[in-house]
Amino acid sequence: MVDSQGEEQRMARAMQEIEKLVQENAVVVFSQSGCCMCHVVKRLFCSLGVGPTVHELDERKEGGDMEKALLRLNNKVALPTVFVGGKLVGGVDAVMAAHVSGNLVPRLKEAGALWL
């Protein structure tokens, strides 16, 4: 039998932790250390001169719960999940689409992650 009340409490704690982490830095990437799409997103930010704060969920005790909470937020894909200026950008597709359309750099500047 699944303890749905316990599951919901863990999800609530995970969401609180995510919200806290997202507010602490201009660019936050929730990632898995061996995920190639996560690597692509991290490299993109580095190539733009942005040092994102990266949380490797496979290296955190509560990472599984955080990944489930991110899946609820992002609707399609849990990882990578990117926040800029405290706002959800989305996964690799959303980040790349913002970059290609020219919307990513202005968002990074607005968040204080880029100065040029």
Protein Blocks (a to p, Z undefined) as FASTA:
>chain_A
ZZfklmmmmmmmmmmmmmmmmmmpmbdcdddfklmklmmmmmmmmmnopacddddfklpf
klmmmmmmmmmmnomambdcddeehiafbdfklmmmmmmnopmmmmmmmnopafZZ
